[in-house]
Amino acid sequence: MTCCRCGKEIREGSVYCSHCGQKLDLQTQGRLAVGAEEDYRAYLGPRADKYLMKFKRFTTKEEEGFALTWHWPAFFFGFWWMLYRKLYVWALVALALWLIPHLALPACFIWGAVANYLYYLQAKRKISDFRNRSYTALPAVTLAEIGGVNRWVWILAVLFAVIVGAAIILGGVFLYQLFHEFLNWPEYLEV
């Protein structure tokens, strides 16, 4: 069971939260799951239902932990997906692994397998930090600002793709001109 105020785990049957002192009663305990789900919905933003379904696999009544799930966007676009979902530290790790030869492909499989769990851990931590910091009248608005997505990432990704594409095309044109002259060198020799 979790506290509706701070989000931390508390013993079953407790009257007060041992972390923040919030009084718990049967009515409050009945709303914990609903409150937690509303917090996650506000934090997750777009496609919250999809992520909540995955997050339920990480929490059971007995314990909480990793469960293997798959996430195709993280598999194909790990770095960009992590920036989009505000997982900045993991985005840097993904970029570093992508730049190391022979680790880019295995890293894609790793991100596909653990992305949902990494996102769950971040969402849980951010919601808990928010609950510990303050309890405002409109938590959904603030949780949406803390979580949600970075819409500018897709603009940056398209811009990056255009720049890389232009560099490849210009590099190809340059190499074509260079080797075209090199391969036609006998025409220039006067014998």
C-alpha positions as CSV (number, residue, x, y, z in Angstrom):
1,M,0.0,0.0,0.0
2,T,1.2,3.5,-0.7
3,C,0.5,6.8,1.0
4,C,-1.8,9.1,-0.9
5,R,0.2,12.2,0.1
6,C,3.9,11.2,-0.3
7,G,3.5,8.1,-2.5
8,K,5.9,6.0,-0.3
9,E,5.2,2.4,0.7
10,I,3.6,1.9,4.1
11,R,2.7,-1.2,6.1
12,E,-0.8,-2.6,5.6
13,G,-3.2,-1.6,8.4
14,S,-1.1,1.5,9.4
15,V,-3.1,4.5,10.8
16,Y,-0.4,7.0,9.9
17,C,2.2,7.2,7.2
18,S,5.7,6.6,8.7
19,H,7.3,9.0,6.2
20,C,5.1,12.1,6.2
21,G,2.6,11.6,9.0
22,Q,-0.5,11.6,6.9
23,K,-3.5,10.1,8.7
24,L,-4.9,7.1,6.9
25,D,-8.4,5.7,7.2
26,L,-10.4,3.1,5.3
27,Q,-11.9,5.8,3.0
28,T,-8.4,7.1,2.1
29,Q,-7.1,3.7,1.6
30,G,-9.8,2.9,-0.9
31,R,-8.8,6.0,-3.0
32,L,-5.0,5.3,-3.0
33,A,-5.0,3.3,-6.2
34,V,-7.3,5.8,-7.9
35,G,-5.2,8.7,-6.7
36,A,-2.0,7.1,-7.8
37,E,-3.4,6.2,-11.2
38,E,-4.6,9.8,-11.7
39,D,-1.2,11.1,-10.8
40,Y,0.4,8.7,-13.3
41,R,-2.1,9.8,-16.0
42,A,-1.3,13.5,-15.3
43,Y,2.4,12.8,-15.4
44,L,2.5,10.6,-18.5
45,G,0.4,12.8,-20.8
46,P,-0.2,11.3,-24.2
47,R,-0.8,7.6,-24.4
48,A,-1.1,7.2,-20.6
49,D,-3.3,4.2,-21.0
50,K,-0.6,2.3,-22.9
51,Y,2.0,3.1,-20.3
52,L,-0.3,2.4,-17.3
53,M,-1.0,-1.1,-18.7
54,K,2.8,-1.7,-18.9
55,F,3.4,-0.2,-15.4
56,K,1.0,-2.6,-13.8
57,R,3.3,-5.4,-14.7
58,F,6.0,-3.9,-12.5
59,T,3.8,-3.8,-9.4
60,T,2.2,-6.7,-7.8
61,K,0.6,-7.0,-4.4
62,E,3.6,-8.7,-2.9
63,E,6.5,-6.7,-4.4
64,E,7.7,-4.3,-7.0
65,G,10.3,-5.0,-9.6
66,F,11.4,-5.4,-13.2
67,A,9.3,-7.4,-15.6
68,L,10.3,-7.9,-19.2
69,T,8.2,-5.7,-21.5
70,W,8.9,-4.4,-25.0
71,H,8.8,-0.9,-26.4
72,W,9.3,-0.5,-30.2
73,P,9.9,3.3,-30.2
74,A,12.7,2.9,-27.7
75,F,14.2,0.0,-29.7
76,F,14.3,2.0,-33.0
77,F,14.7,5.6,-31.6
78,G,16.2,5.1,-28.1
79,F,18.0,8.4,-27.8
80,W,15.1,10.4,-29.3
81,W,12.4,8.6,-27.4
82,M,14.2,9.2,-24.1
83,L,14.5,12.9,-24.8
84,Y,10.8,13.0,-25.8
85,R,9.8,11.4,-22.5
86,K,12.3,13.6,-20.4
87,L,14.6,10.7,-19.5
88,Y,17.7,13.0,-20.0
89,V,20.3,11.0,-18.2
90,W,19.3,7.8,-20.0
91,A,19.3,9.7,-23.3
92,L,23.0,10.6,-22.7
93,V,23.7,7.0,-21.9
94,A,21.9,5.9,-25.1
95,L,23.9,8.4,-27.2
96,A,27.2,7.3,-25.6
97,L,26.4,3.6,-26.3
98,W,25.3,4.5,-29.9
99,L,28.7,6.2,-30.5
100,I,30.7,3.1,-29.3
101,P,31.3,0.7,-32.1
102,H,29.7,-2.8,-31.7
103,L,27.5,-1.6,-28.8
104,A,24.8,0.3,-30.8
105,L,22.8,-2.7,-31.9
106,P,22.9,-4.5,-28.6
107,A,21.9,-1.2,-26.9
108,C,18.8,-1.1,-29.2
109,F,17.7,-4.4,-27.8
110,I,18.4,-3.3,-24.2
111,W,16.4,-0.1,-24.6
112,G,13.5,-2.0,-26.2
113,A,13.4,-4.3,-23.2
114,V,13.9,-1.9,-20.3
115,A,12.4,1.4,-21.6
116,N,9.1,1.0,-19.9
117,Y,10.7,0.1,-16.6
118,L,13.0,3.1,-16.7
119,Y,10.1,5.3,-17.5
120,Y,8.1,3.8,-14.7
121,L,10.9,4.4,-12.2
122,Q,11.3,8.0,-13.3
123,A,7.5,8.6,-13.1
124,K,7.3,7.1,-9.7
125,R,10.3,9.1,-8.4
126,K,9.0,12.4,-9.8
127,I,5.5,11.9,-8.5
128,S,6.8,11.0,-5.1
129,D,9.1,14.1,-5.1
130,F,6.2,16.3,-6.1
131,R,4.0,14.8,-3.3
132,N,6.8,15.3,-0.7
133,R,7.5,18.9,-1.8
134,S,3.9,20.2,-1.7
135,Y,0.3,19.2,-2.0
136,T,-1.4,21.8,-4.2
137,A,-5.0,22.2,-5.1
138,L,-4.4,21.3,-8.8
139,P,-1.7,18.6,-8.8
140,A,-2.6,17.4,-12.3
141,V,-1.5,20.6,-13.9
142,T,1.8,20.6,-12.1
143,L,2.4,16.9,-12.7
144,A,1.7,17.4,-16.4
145,E,4.3,20.1,-16.5
146,I,6.9,17.9,-14.6
147,G,6.2,14.9,-16.7
148,G,4.5,14.8,-20.1
149,V,6.6,15.0,-23.3
150,N,9.0,17.4,-25.0
151,R,7.3,18.2,-28.3
152,W,10.4,20.0,-29.6
153,V,12.3,16.7,-29.8
154,W,10.5,15.7,-33.0
155,I,11.4,19.0,-34.6
156,L,15.0,18.5,-33.5
157,A,15.0,14.9,-34.8
158,V,13.7,16.0,-38.2
159,L,16.2,18.8,-38.4
160,F,19.0,16.4,-37.5
161,A,17.8,13.9,-40.2
162,V,17.8,16.7,-42.8
163,I,21.3,17.8,-41.8
164,V,22.7,14.2,-41.9
165,G,20.9,13.6,-45.2
166,A,22.4,16.8,-46.7
167,A,25.9,15.8,-45.4
168,I,25.6,12.4,-47.0
169,I,24.4,13.8,-50.3
170,L,27.1,16.5,-50.4
171,G,29.7,14.0,-49.4
172,G,28.6,11.7,-52.2
173,V,28.7,14.6,-54.7
174,F,32.2,15.6,-53.6
175,L,33.5,12.0,-53.7
176,Y,31.9,11.5,-57.1
177,Q,33.7,14.6,-58.5
178,L,37.0,13.6,-56.9
179,F,37.0,10.0,-58.1
180,H,35.6,10.9,-61.5
181,E,38.6,13.0,-62.2
182,F,40.9,10.4,-60.7
183,L,39.4,7.5,-62.7
184,N,39.6,9.5,-65.9
185,W,43.3,10.4,-65.5
186,P,44.5,8.6,-68.7
187,E,42.6,11.1,-70.8
188,Y,44.7,13.9,-69.5
189,L,48.0,12.2,-70.3
190,E,49.6,13.1,-73.5
191,V,51.7,10.2,-74.8
